[in-house]
Amino acid sequence: PEHLKVFQQNRRLNWFAIHVLLKQQKDIRISELNFSDPYLFLLYLIYIRIHPLRLDEHIHMLTKIREEFNEILEGKNNLNKYIEDPNFIEWAYSYLQSHRDLKRDYPDAMRFPIDSPQNKKDYILSIFDFNFYNDNREKTRYTLAINSLKKAWQQKSFRDKGGLKQPYHVPLTKTAKSELKKLAEFKNKTEGTLLSELIHKAYLNEMCDENGKALY
Protein backbone atom coordinates (compact mmCIF):
# COMPACT_ATOMS: atom_id res chain seq x y z
CA PRO A 1 0.00 0.00 0.00
CA GLU A 2 1.13 3.54 -0.75
CA HIS A 3 0.98 4.71 2.86
CA LEU A 4 3.44 1.95 3.92
CA LYS A 5 6.14 2.59 1.32
CA VAL A 6 8.09 5.01 3.50
CA PHE A 7 8.29 2.32 6.21
CA GLN A 8 9.67 -0.43 3.98
CA GLN A 9 13.29 0.80 3.85
CA ASN A 10 13.55 2.61 7.19
CA ARG A 11 14.30 0.32 10.11
CA ARG A 12 14.60 3.21 12.53
CA LEU A 13 11.13 4.49 11.60
CA ASN A 14 9.76 0.95 11.88
CA TRP A 15 11.16 0.48 15.38
CA PHE A 16 9.77 3.86 16.38
CA ALA A 17 6.32 2.91 15.07
CA ILE A 18 6.51 -0.44 16.85
CA HIS A 19 7.40 1.25 20.12
CA VAL A 20 4.50 3.70 19.79
CA LEU A 21 2.05 0.89 19.06
CA LEU A 22 3.33 -1.32 21.88
CA LYS A 23 3.00 1.59 24.28
CA GLN A 24 -0.64 1.97 23.22
CA GLN A 25 -1.35 -1.78 23.34
CA LYS A 26 -0.57 -2.72 26.93
CA ASP A 27 -1.29 -6.42 26.37
CA ILE A 28 1.49 -6.89 23.77
CA ARG A 29 5.15 -7.37 24.72
CA ILE A 30 8.05 -7.63 22.32
CA SER A 31 9.49 -10.43 24.43
CA GLU A 32 6.51 -12.59 23.43
CA LEU A 33 7.33 -12.25 19.74
CA ASN A 34 10.22 -13.30 17.52
CA PHE A 35 10.73 -10.81 14.71
CA SER A 36 14.16 -9.74 13.42
CA ASP A 37 12.63 -7.74 10.57
CA PRO A 38 10.92 -4.64 12.02
CA TYR A 39 8.79 -4.07 8.91
CA LEU A 40 7.24 -7.54 9.23
CA PHE A 41 6.80 -6.88 12.94
CA LEU A 42 4.97 -3.63 12.12
CA LEU A 43 2.70 -5.36 9.62
CA TYR A 44 1.92 -8.06 12.17
CA LEU A 45 0.94 -5.46 14.74
CA ILE A 46 -1.27 -3.30 12.52
CA TYR A 47 -2.99 -6.11 10.63
CA ILE A 48 -3.20 -8.93 13.16
CA ARG A 49 -2.68 -7.97 16.79
CA ILE A 50 -4.36 -4.56 16.86
CA HIS A 51 -8.13 -4.59 16.45
CA PRO A 52 -9.21 -4.41 12.78
CA LEU A 53 -8.93 -0.91 11.32
CA ARG A 54 -10.32 0.65 8.20
CA LEU A 55 -7.84 1.86 5.59
CA ASP A 56 -8.36 5.51 6.53
CA GLU A 57 -7.70 4.63 10.19
CA HIS A 58 -4.46 2.89 9.22
CA ILE A 59 -3.35 5.88 7.18
CA HIS A 60 -4.21 8.35 9.97
CA MET A 61 -2.40 6.28 12.61
CA LEU A 62 0.80 5.84 10.57
CA THR A 63 0.78 9.45 9.38
CA LYS A 64 0.65 10.61 13.00
CA ILE A 65 3.59 8.35 13.86
CA ARG A 66 5.61 9.73 10.92
CA GLU A 67 4.91 13.30 12.08
CA GLU A 68 6.23 12.49 15.55
CA PHE A 69 9.28 10.80 14.04
CA ASN A 70 9.99 13.83 11.84
CA GLU A 71 9.89 16.03 14.94
CA ILE A 72 12.81 14.00 16.28
CA LEU A 73 14.76 14.25 13.01
CA GLU A 74 14.31 18.01 12.89
CA GLY A 75 15.45 18.56 16.48
CA LYS A 76 18.75 20.34 17.03
CA ASN A 77 19.82 18.06 19.85
CA ASN A 78 20.80 14.84 18.09
CA LEU A 79 23.67 12.45 17.39
CA ASN A 80 24.30 13.45 13.78
CA LYS A 81 27.87 14.54 14.47
CA TYR A 82 28.78 11.15 15.97
CA ILE A 83 26.57 8.40 14.59
CA GLU A 84 28.53 7.76 11.37
CA ASP A 85 31.71 6.97 13.31
CA PRO A 86 32.10 3.14 13.66
CA ASN A 87 34.11 3.59 16.86
CA PHE A 88 31.35 5.67 18.40
CA ILE A 89 28.72 3.13 17.34
CA GLU A 90 30.53 0.23 19.04
CA TRP A 91 31.24 2.26 22.18
CA ALA A 92 27.72 3.73 22.43
CA TYR A 93 26.12 0.31 21.91
CA SER A 94 28.08 -1.13 24.85
CA TYR A 95 27.43 2.00 26.91
CA LEU A 96 23.66 1.76 26.41
CA GLN A 97 23.60 -1.99 27.05
CA SER A 98 25.13 -1.43 30.47
CA HIS A 99 22.95 1.57 31.36
CA ARG A 100 20.72 0.49 34.27
CA ASP A 101 18.27 3.38 33.95
CA LEU A 102 17.62 2.64 30.29
CA LYS A 103 17.11 -1.04 31.01
CA ARG A 104 14.60 -0.10 33.67
CA ASP A 105 12.76 2.55 31.64
CA TYR A 106 12.81 0.88 28.21
CA PRO A 107 12.98 -2.90 28.71
CA ASP A 108 11.26 -3.66 25.40
CA ALA A 109 13.54 -1.37 23.43
CA MET A 110 16.64 -2.96 24.98
CA ARG A 111 15.54 -6.33 23.59
CA PHE A 112 15.30 -5.25 19.96
CA PRO A 113 17.36 -7.72 17.86
CA ILE A 114 20.81 -6.67 16.71
CA ASP A 115 22.34 -8.71 13.89
CA SER A 116 24.53 -6.27 11.93
CA PRO A 117 26.65 -3.12 12.44
CA GLN A 118 23.93 -1.06 10.73
CA ASN A 119 21.42 -2.42 13.21
CA LYS A 120 23.61 -1.23 16.08
CA LYS A 121 23.45 2.27 14.65
CA ASP A 122 19.66 2.08 14.34
CA TYR A 123 19.44 0.60 17.83
CA ILE A 124 21.36 3.51 19.37
CA LEU A 125 19.20 6.07 17.57
CA SER A 126 16.04 4.16 18.46
CA ILE A 127 16.76 4.20 22.19
CA PHE A 128 16.84 8.00 22.08
CA ASP A 129 13.82 8.15 19.75
CA PHE A 130 11.85 6.26 22.40
CA ASN A 131 13.24 8.52 25.11
CA PHE A 132 12.11 11.57 23.12
CA TYR A 133 8.63 10.13 22.55
CA ASN A 134 8.16 9.14 26.20
CA ASP A 135 9.42 12.39 27.71
CA ASN A 136 6.40 14.62 28.20
CA ARG A 137 8.23 17.19 30.33
CA GLU A 138 9.49 19.39 27.50
CA LYS A 139 11.97 16.67 26.48
CA THR A 140 14.08 17.27 29.60
CA ARG A 141 15.07 13.65 30.13
CA TYR A 142 15.84 13.22 26.44
CA THR A 143 18.13 16.27 26.47
CA LEU A 144 19.93 15.14 29.63
CA ALA A 145 20.37 11.59 28.35
CA ILE A 146 21.69 12.52 24.92
CA ASN A 147 24.04 15.17 26.35
CA SER A 148 25.31 12.66 28.89
CA LEU A 149 26.15 10.21 26.11
CA LYS A 150 27.95 12.88 24.08
CA LYS A 151 30.03 14.07 27.03
CA ALA A 152 30.93 10.51 28.04
CA TRP A 153 32.19 9.93 24.48
CA GLN A 154 34.12 13.22 24.48
CA GLN A 155 35.81 12.25 27.76
CA LYS A 156 36.70 8.82 26.39
CA SER A 157 38.15 10.40 23.24
CA PHE A 158 40.16 12.77 25.41
CA ARG A 159 41.59 9.88 27.42
CA ASP A 160 42.38 7.89 24.28
CA LYS A 161 44.38 10.78 22.86
CA GLY A 162 46.74 10.60 25.77
CA GLY A 163 45.21 13.02 28.25
CA LEU A 164 47.94 14.88 30.08
CA LYS A 165 51.04 14.88 27.85
CA GLN A 166 53.25 17.33 29.76
CA PRO A 167 54.00 17.39 33.50
CA TYR A 168 52.51 20.30 35.43
CA HIS A 169 52.81 21.31 39.06
CA VAL A 170 49.40 22.24 40.47
CA PRO A 171 49.46 23.53 44.06
CA LEU A 172 46.65 21.91 46.05
CA THR A 173 45.51 22.21 49.63
CA LYS A 174 46.34 19.26 51.87
CA THR A 175 42.68 18.29 51.94
CA ALA A 176 42.32 18.43 48.17
CA LYS A 177 45.50 16.42 47.66
CA SER A 178 44.36 13.78 50.14
CA GLU A 179 40.92 13.54 48.53
CA LEU A 180 42.45 13.35 45.04
CA LYS A 181 44.71 10.50 46.14
CA LYS A 182 41.84 8.52 47.69
CA LEU A 183 39.58 9.10 44.69
CA ALA A 184 42.33 8.05 42.27
CA GLU A 185 42.92 4.84 44.25
CA PHE A 186 39.19 4.16 44.32
CA LYS A 187 38.95 4.58 40.53
CA ASN A 188 42.24 2.73 39.93
CA LYS A 189 43.74 5.70 38.06
CA THR A 190 46.76 7.92 38.49
CA GLU A 191 46.22 11.25 40.18
CA GLY A 192 47.28 13.07 37.01
CA THR A 193 44.86 11.12 34.81
CA LEU A 194 41.97 11.63 37.21
CA LEU A 195 42.66 15.34 37.65
CA SER A 196 42.90 15.75 33.89
CA GLU A 197 39.53 13.99 33.42
CA LEU A 198 37.86 16.11 36.12
CA ILE A 199 39.11 19.32 34.54
CA HIS A 200 38.03 18.21 31.08
CA LYS A 201 34.58 17.22 32.37
CA ALA A 202 34.15 20.61 34.05
CA TYR A 203 35.30 22.32 30.85
CA LEU A 204 32.70 20.43 28.79
CA ASN A 205 29.94 21.18 31.29
CA GLU A 206 30.71 24.85 31.81
CA MET A 207 32.36 26.05 28.62
CA CYS A 208 30.91 23.97 25.76
CA ASP A 209 27.60 23.32 24.04
CA GLU A 210 26.04 19.85 23.75
CA ASN A 211 28.34 19.03 20.82
CA GLY A 212 31.53 19.82 22.74
CA LYS A 213 32.11 23.10 20.89
CA ALA A 214 33.57 25.94 22.98
CA LEU A 215 31.12 28.73 23.72
CA TYR A 216 33.64 31.27 24.97
N, C-alpha and C positions, 0 to 999 in steps of 0.2 A: 504493500500500500504506500501511496505517496507520502503520507504523514510519518512513516517509519524509516524513510530512506536516510535521513540525517543520523539515525541511531545505528545504522548497519555497520559503519566504519569507525565508530567513535566509542571505544571501550570505556573511556572516562565518563562520557555522558551516560552510557548504559549503566555503569555502576552507580552513578548519581541517581538516575531514575529508579533503580532497584532499591536503593536506600530510602528514597522518598516513599515508595510504595510499601516497603516493609514497615516503615515507621507508621504509616496509616493503617496497615493491616496487622493488628497486634497478635493475631493467631498464627502468623507465618514467621518462621525463623530460618535464616540461611543455613544454619547447622543441620536442619532437617533435609536439605536438598543437596544435590551433587551436580552442580553445573560449573564447568570451567569456561564456557563461552557466555559472557554476560548478555549478549543479544538474545540467545536462546532462552536464557533465564528470564529476561524481560518479557519475551513473548509468552513464556509459560505463565508468568504472573498476570499479565493483562488479559490473556485469553482463557486461562483455565482456573487459576486460583482465586482471582478477584471476581466478584459477582458479575454476571453477563452485562456488558455495556453496549449501547448503541454506537454506531460509527462516530457520530458527532460528539458523544461523550468521551470516546477514546481520543479523538483529535484534541478536544478541549483539555483533557488531563495531561497529555504529552506536550502540548503547546505551553501549558503553565510550567511544566517541569523544565522545558528548554529555556523559558524566560528566566527562571531562577538560576539555571546553570550559566546563562549569559551574564547575569549580574556578577557572578564569581569571576568570570573571565575578564570582565571590564574593570574589576577592582584594581586599585593601585598597589595594594599590599598583596604580593604574590611571590611565587618562586621562580619567575621567568629567568632571572639572572643566573640561577643555579641549576635548574632542572635538566639542562642538556649536558651537564658534566657527569661522565660515568662514575668518577670517584665520589661525587656528592650523592649520586643515586644509591650506590652501595652503602655508603656511610649512613645516609638518612634512613634507608630501609632498616638497617640494624638498630639505629637510634629509636625509631618508632616502634619496632618490635619489642624493645625492652622498656617502653614507656608505660608505667603502671597506670597512670591516669587515663591514657588513651584506651588501654585494655579494659578499664572499668567503664568508661563512658561510651565506647564504641565497640562492644564485643563482636557484633556481627561484621562490622567493617574489617576488623583485624583478622577475620577468617577468610576473607576473599582469596581465591586461589592465585598463586604466583607461579608461573611456569616459564617465564622468559625475562630477559633484562628489560624489555619494553614494558612488560607487566609490572615490574618493580617501580618504574617511573609513574605509571598510571595509578598504582597502589598508593604511592606517596601523595600524589596530587589528590586522590580520592579521599584520603583521610582528612585532609584540610577542607575539601569540598563539603564533607559531612559536618565537619566542625562549623563551617560557615552557615550551613543550612540550619543546624540545631541551635545556634547561638542567637537568641531573641533579644539579647541585651545590647543592641547596637554593635554587634559583632565584636564585643570586647574580648571574649575568650579566644575567638579566632585570631584576632590581632596579637594577643599575648603569646599564643601557641606558635604562630608562624614566625614571629620575631625571635622567640626563644630558640627555635630551630636554626634560624639564620645566624644568630650570635654564637650558638654552640659550634656551628660549622666554621665561622670566622676564627674562633679561638683555636679550634683544631688545626686549621690552616696555618695559623700563627705559630703554633707549637711545631708543626711539621717543617716549617721553614728554618727552624733553628732557635727561635726565641731569642734569648739574650746572647749576642755574639761577642760583645766586648765587656770586660769586667768594669763594674762601677762600684764606688764606695757610697753607700747611702746611709747617712747617720740616722739611727733609730733610737727611740727611748728603750730602756731596759725591758719595760713591759712589752712593747711592740716586738722587740727582738725575741723575747721568750715565747710570745704567742706565735710568731712566725715559725720558730723552730718546732714547736709542738704541732702546729697545723701541717707543716711540711712532712713531719714524721707520720702523722695520721694519714696523709694522702700519698705517702711513699714517693715524695718528690724532693728535689733539692730546694733549698731556700730561694736560690736565685730563680729557678724555674717557676716556683709558686708565686713569688713576688712579681715576676714578669707577667704571668697569667692574670693576676689580680689587677695589675695596672692596665693591662690591655682590655680586660672586661669592663673596668670603670670607664676607660676611654670610649669603648663602643656604646656603653649605656648613656654617657653624659655628652659626648661630643659628636656622635654619628647618627644618621638616620637609620631606618630599618634595613637598608641595604649595605650598611657599613661605610657609607660615604660621609666624609667629614663635613660637619655643618659650619664650622668656624675656622 
